[in-house]
Amino acid sequence: MPIYHTLGAIPRKRHIAFRKPGGGLYAEELMGHEGFTGTSSLLYHTYPPTTVKSVRRVKEMKFEEDTDVTLRHRHFLTSRIKKGGSPTLDRIPLLFNQDVAMLYVEPDVEDKHFYRNAQADELVYVSKGTGVLESVFGELPFHEGDYLVIHRGIMHKYRFDKTSDKDAEQPKLLIMESRGHIRWPKRYRNEFGQLVEGAPYSERDIRRPVFVPPHDEMGDFPIFVKQYDGINELILDHHPFDVVGWDGYFYPWAFNIMDFEPIVGRVHQPPPVHQTFQGDGFVVCSFCPRPYDFHPEAVPAPYNHSNVDSDEVLYYASSEFMSRKGIEFGSITHHPDGLPHGPHPGRAEASIGAKYTDELAVMMDTFRPLKVAKQALDIEDPSYHKSWISAQHEQAAFSPPTS
């Protein structure tokens, strides 16, 4: 994260004595990635972050894959998914490989524990809901359309806004867990790390945590840590959000999809112009409302293409998408390497002369094959791979598979 940020009280120099008002030292904690060479931040705790009273293994979270690996396009409907649960413990895995996993949850409770993912960076797309991400770095308000970037090892907790509207939708979170560091694409940055002119967003669009007074409270505080494909509970003897100040480049941050400025042209632009984030072994793109191509004979719908060395996954954050029929808000399509795909019947012709699209979608492209998690089978449209045959097929009612 190439923006230096500081909050709260810190000493004039690093690694010098920083004393509490009543005497004694604040406890330093250096947090970052790639050992001591990547981006990092230096935090000052009221109490050492190491005072753990007990540990235990709580839950196994190893993903199970679909044993049917027949090559085909696939479609999953999150509207059919099991609702409720914890935003951190009840996520349902959908797709995964050794680089990244896509999970989904519609939580209806707030965690009493604090959470830290020690095996992956998290990119959380807030499809519905508002609230605050609390962390050792401060508070980060979020709302619909936000991407939350929560780097590996950052302790946090979700606090959702409560509403008296009984018909209000509960939060919907799409989570991408990355084994590598999530970052801005290299081509958007100059040699100094600054976003260049011509990038589809700037530093002004990045939202950083705000300072809140530290907690000075002793007791038993449960911290759930995801590591070794499972959840481990650590009981800390003090409130973990006891940081009086910090500075550095490593912290949670937010970027809203509507702050992405689409790049358009006279003819169709390829998907890399929509890239928003870079990971190890994958990229994430944002398809946003935008003007269509303006050549008088342009075909705005994408051309048929084969995913050579790439699996393509699209989460539809609206019910409109220029090249698709038969999808709905919350649909997820998986177009694997080895098969061509393109616009559904009639979509290319219908796009000619159109001036604008209101589509909204998040795309994850991986450079190694994805596996389908067993839990995703309950929400799969089993006929999707035949949906290019006729327009009538996409209108067929969804029938979940029977067990």
C-alpha positions in Angstrom: 0.0 0.0 0.0 2.1 2.9 -1.2 0.5 5.7 0.8 2.3 6.7 4.0 -0.2 7.2 6.9 0.0 7.9 10.6 -2.6 8.1 13.4 -2.4 8.9 17.1 0.8 9.5 19.1 4.2 8.2 18.0 7.7 9.1 19.1 10.0 11.3 17.0 12.1 8.4 15.8 11.6 4.6 15.3 12.8 2.2 18.0 13.5 4.8 20.7 12.0 4.8 24.1 8.3 5.9 24.0 7.0 6.1 27.6 3.5 6.1 29.0 2.4 9.1 31.1 2.7 7.0 34.3 6.0 5.5 33.3 6.9 2.3 31.4 7.3 1.7 27.7 4.6 1.4 25.1 5.1 -2.0 23.3 6.2 -1.7 19.7 4.8 -4.1 17.1 6.1 -4.1 13.5 3.5 -5.6 11.1 4.0 -6.1 7.4 4.6 -8.6 4.6 7.7 -10.2 3.0 9.6 -10.2 6.3 11.3 -6.9 6.9 11.4 -5.8 3.2 7.8 -5.3 2.2 5.3 -2.6 3.2 4.9 -2.4 7.0 3.6 -0.3 9.8 4.9 0.2 13.3 2.3 0.2 16.1 2.5 1.3 19.8 0.5 -0.8 22.2 -0.5 0.0 25.8 0.2 -3.7 26.6 2.4 -6.3 24.8 0.4 -8.0 22.0 1.9 -11.3 23.1 0.1 -11.9 26.5 -1.9 -15.0 25.5 -3.6 -16.9 28.3 -4.7 -20.0 26.3 -5.0 -21.5 22.8 -7.2 -24.1 21.2 -8.2 -25.4 17.8 -11.9 -24.4 17.1 -12.8 -25.4 13.6 -11.4 -27.0 10.5 -11.9 -25.0 7.3 -10.2 -27.1 4.6 -12.1 -26.7 1.3 -13.6 -29.8 -0.3 -13.8 -29.9 -4.0 -16.5 -31.2 -6.4 -15.4 -34.6 -7.7 -17.1 -34.0 -11.1 -14.3 -32.2 -13.0 -16.1 -32.4 -16.4 -15.0 -29.2 -18.3 -18.0 -26.9 -18.6 -19.2 -23.3 -18.0 -20.9 -23.0 -14.6 -23.4 -20.6 -12.9 -24.1 -20.2 -9.2 -27.0 -18.2 -7.7 -26.1 -16.7 -4.3 -29.8 -15.8 -3.8 -30.2 -19.5 -3.0 -27.4 -19.7 -0.5 -27.9 -20.4 3.2 -28.3 -17.1 4.9 -27.1 -15.9 8.3 -24.2 -16.6 10.6 -20.9 -14.9 11.4 -19.2 -12.6 8.8 -15.9 -14.4 9.5 -16.7 -18.0 10.6 -19.7 -18.9 8.3 -18.4 -18.0 4.9 -19.3 -20.5 2.2 -16.5 -21.4 -0.2 -17.4 -21.4 -3.8 -14.2 -21.6 -5.9 -10.6 -22.0 -5.0 -7.1 -22.9 -6.1 -3.6 -22.6 -4.5 -3.5 -18.8 -5.0 -7.0 -17.5 -4.2 -10.4 -18.6 -2.9 -13.8 -17.0 -3.4 -16.3 -17.2 -0.5 -19.7 -15.6 0.2 -21.7 -14.8 3.3 -24.8 -12.9 4.3 -24.2 -12.5 8.1 -27.0 -11.7 10.5 -24.9 -11.6 13.7 -21.9 -9.6 14.8 -18.9 -11.4 16.1 -18.1 -11.3 19.8 -14.6 -12.3 18.9 -11.8 -10.5 17.1 -10.6 -12.0 13.8 -7.3 -12.3 12.1 -6.6 -14.1 8.8 -3.0 -15.3 9.1 -2.8 -17.2 5.9 -4.3 -14.8 3.3 -4.9 -11.2 2.4 -8.7 -10.5 2.1 -10.4 -8.5 -0.5 -14.0 -8.1 0.6 -16.6 -6.7 -1.8 -19.6 -5.2 0.1 -22.4 -6.0 -2.2 -25.0 -4.9 0.4 -24.7 -3.4 3.8 -23.0 -0.5 5.7 -21.0 -0.4 8.9 -17.5 0.0 10.3 -14.5 -2.2 10.1 -12.8 -1.9 13.5 -9.1 -2.8 13.7 -5.9 -2.2 15.6 -5.3 0.6 13.1 -8.6 2.5 13.8 -12.0 2.5 12.3 -12.8 2.2 8.6 -16.5 3.0 7.7 -17.8 1.0 4.7 -20.9 1.0 2.5 -22.4 -0.7 -0.5 -20.0 -1.1 -3.4 -16.8 -0.9 -1.2 -13.8 -3.1 -1.7 -12.2 -3.6 1.7 -8.5 -4.6 1.5 -7.5 -6.3 4.8 -4.0 -7.5 4.6 -2.8 -10.8 6.2 -2.4 -10.6 10.0 -4.6 -7.5 10.6 -6.9 -8.1 13.5 -10.4 -6.7 12.9 -14.1 -6.9 13.7 -17.2 -6.0 11.6 -19.8 -3.6 13.1 -22.8 -3.4 10.9 -25.3 -0.6 11.0 -28.6 -1.6 12.5 -31.8 -0.6 10.9 -35.4 -0.6 12.1 -36.6 -1.5 8.6 -37.8 -5.1 8.7 -37.6 -5.4 4.9 -34.0 -4.1 4.8 -31.5 -6.6 3.3 -28.9 -8.1 5.5 -25.3 -7.6 4.5 -23.9 -9.5 1.5 -20.2 -10.0 1.4 -18.1 -11.5 -1.4 -14.6 -12.5 -0.1 -11.5 -13.2 -2.1 -8.7 -14.8 0.1 -5.3 -14.3 -1.5 -2.2 -16.2 -0.6 -0.2 -13.2 -1.9 -0.2 -9.5 -1.3 -3.2 -7.6 -2.8 -2.0 -4.4 -4.4 -2.5 -1.9 -7.2 -1.5 -3.1 -10.6 2.1 -2.3 -11.4 1.3 -0.5 -14.6 -0.8 2.1 -12.7 2.2 3.1 -10.6 5.4 5.0 -11.4 8.8 4.0 -10.1 8.1 5.9 -6.8 4.8 4.0 -6.2 2.5 7.0 -7.0 -0.6 6.3 -9.2 0.1 7.7 -12.6 -2.1 10.1 -14.6 -4.3 7.9 -16.8 -4.8 5.3 -14.1 -8.6 4.6 -13.5 -8.4 5.9 -9.9 -6.1 8.1 -7.8 -5.0 8.3 -4.2 -7.9 10.6 -3.4 -10.2 7.6 -4.0 -8.5 5.5 -1.3 -10.1 5.7 2.2 -7.9 5.0 5.2 -8.7 4.3 8.8 -9.6 7.1 11.3 -8.2 7.3 14.8 -10.3 6.2 17.8 -9.1 6.3 21.4 -7.3 3.1 22.5 -9.0 0.6 24.8 -7.3 0.2 28.2 -9.2 -2.8 29.5 -8.0 -6.1 31.1 -9.9 -9.4 30.9 -10.4 -12.4 28.7 -10.7 -11.4 25.0 -11.1 -14.1 22.3 -9.2 -13.7 19.1 -9.9 -16.2 16.3 -7.0 -16.7 13.9 -7.3 -18.5 10.6 -4.1 -20.5 10.0 -3.3 -24.0 8.8 -6.8 -24.2 7.1 -8.6 -23.8 10.4 -9.7 -21.5 13.2 -7.6 -21.2 16.3 -8.8 -19.4 19.4 -6.4 -17.3 21.5 -7.5 -15.7 24.7 -5.7 -12.4 25.2 -5.5 -10.9 28.7 -6.4 -7.4 27.5 -8.5 -5.6 24.8 -6.5 -6.0 21.6 -7.4 -2.5 20.3 -5.0 -0.8 22.7 -2.9 1.1 20.1 -2.1 4.7 20.9 -0.5 5.4 17.6 1.1 4.0 14.5 2.7 4.9 11.2 3.5 3.2 7.9 2.2 1.7 4.7 0.5 -1.4 5.9 -3.2 -1.1 7.1 -6.7 -1.9 5.9 -8.2 0.4 3.3 -11.3 0.9 1.2 -12.1 1.7 -2.4 -15.6 2.1 -3.8 -16.3 0.5 -7.2 -18.2 3.6 -8.3 -14.9 5.6 -7.9 -13.4 3.4 -10.7 -13.2 5.5 -13.8 -13.9 3.3 -16.8 -11.6 3.5 -19.9 -13.6 3.6 -23.1 -12.7 3.8 -26.8 -14.2 4.0 -30.3 -14.3 0.2 -30.4 -14.5 -2.5 -27.7 -11.7 -2.4 -25.1 -10.4 -5.7 -23.7 -10.9 -6.6 -20.1 -7.5 -5.5 -18.8 -8.7 -1.9 -18.9 -11.1 -2.8 -16.1 -8.3 -4.2 -13.8 -8.6 -2.8 -10.3 -6.3 -5.1 -8.1 -3.3 -7.3 -8.6 -2.7 -10.5 -6.7 -0.2 -13.4 -7.0 -1.8 -15.6 -9.7 -4.9 -13.6 -10.2 -6.3 -10.1 -11.0 -9.6 -8.5 -10.1 -11.5 -6.2 -12.4 -14.5 -3.8 -12.0 -17.2 -3.5 -14.7 -19.0 -0.2 -14.0 -21.6 2.0 -15.6 -20.0 3.7 -18.6 -20.6 5.0 -22.2 -20.4 2.4 -24.9 -17.9 2.4 -27.8 -18.5 5.3 -30.1 -17.4 4.2 -33.5 -20.5 4.3 -35.7 -20.2 0.6 -36.5 -18.9 -0.5 -33.1 -20.2 -3.8 -31.5 -20.0 -2.9 -27.8 -20.7 -6.5 -26.6 -17.5 -8.5 -26.1 -16.3 -10.8 -28.8 -16.1 -14.5 -28.3 -12.9 -15.4 -26.6 -11.0 -18.5 -25.2 -9.6 -18.3 -21.8 -6.1 -19.4 -22.6 -4.2 -19.9 -19.3 -7.0 -18.2 -17.3 -10.2 -19.0 -15.5 -12.8 -16.2 -15.5 -15.2 -15.6 -12.7 -17.8 -12.9 -12.7 -19.9 -11.8 -9.7 -22.9 -9.7 -11.0 -23.6 -6.9 -8.6 -26.6 -5.8 -10.6 -29.1 -7.7 -12.7 -27.9 -6.1 -15.9 -24.9 -7.2 -17.9 -24.5 -6.4 -21.6 -23.5 -9.9 -22.8 -25.5 -12.1 -20.5 -29.1 -13.5 -20.3 -30.4 -15.6 -17.4 -28.3 -14.0 -14.7 -29.6 -12.1 -11.6 -28.2 -9.9 -8.9 -25.7 -12.1 -7.0 -25.2 -14.6 -9.9 -21.6 -15.9 -10.2 -20.4 -17.4 -13.5 -17.3 -19.5 -13.9 -15.8 -19.8 -17.4 -12.8 -22.1 -17.2 -9.7 -22.3 -19.3 -10.1 -24.6 -22.3 -13.5 -23.4 -23.5 -14.5 -20.3 -25.6 -17.3 -18.1 -24.3 -18.9 -14.9 -25.4 -22.2 -13.0 -25.6 -25.4 -14.9 -25.3 -27.7 -15.2 -28.4 -28.8 -11.8 -29.6 -26.6 -9.8 -27.3 -24.0 -8.7 -29.8 -26.7 -7.5 -32.3 -28.7 -5.7 -29.6 -25.6 -3.8 -28.4 -25.0 -2.1 -31.7 -26.1 1.5 -31.4 -26.5 1.4 -27.7 -25.0 4.4 -25.9 -24.6 3.4 -22.3 -24.6 0.5 -19.8 -25.6 0.4 -16.1 -23.9 -2.9 -15.5 -21.9 -3.5 -12.3 -19.8 -6.6 -11.8 -16.6 -7.9 -10.1 -14.4 -10.2 -12.1 -11.7 -12.5 -10.8 -9.4 -14.0 -13.4 -7.0 -16.7 -12.2 -3.9 -18.0 -14.0 -4.3 -21.5 -12.5 -7.4 -23.6 -12.8 -10.1 -23.2 -10.2 -11.8 -26.0 -8.3 -15.5 -25.8 -7.4 -16.2 -26.3 -3.7 -18.8 -28.9 -2.8 -20.9 -26.2 -1.0 -21.4 -24.4 -4.3 -23.3 -27.4 -5.8 -26.4 -26.6 -3.8 -26.8 -23.3 -5.6 -25.7 -24.3 -9.1 -27.8 -23.9 -12.3 -26.9 -27.2 -13.9 -28.0 -26.2 -17.4 -25.9 -23.0 -17.8 -23.3 -24.6 -20.1 -26.1 -25.1 -22.7 -27.4 -21.5 -22.4 -25.8 -20.4 -25.7 -28.0 -22.8 -27.7 -31.2 -20.8 -27.6 -32.7 -17.7 -26.0 -35.5 -19.8 -24.5 -33.2 -21.8 -22.4 -32.1 -19.0 -20.2 -35.7 -18.3 -19.2 -36.2 -21.8 -17.8 -36.9 -21.9 -14.1 -34.0 -22.7 -11.8 -34.3 -26.1 -10.2 -31.8 -26.9 -7.5 -30.4 -30.4 -7.7 -31.9 -33.0 -5.5 -29.8 -35.0 -3.1 
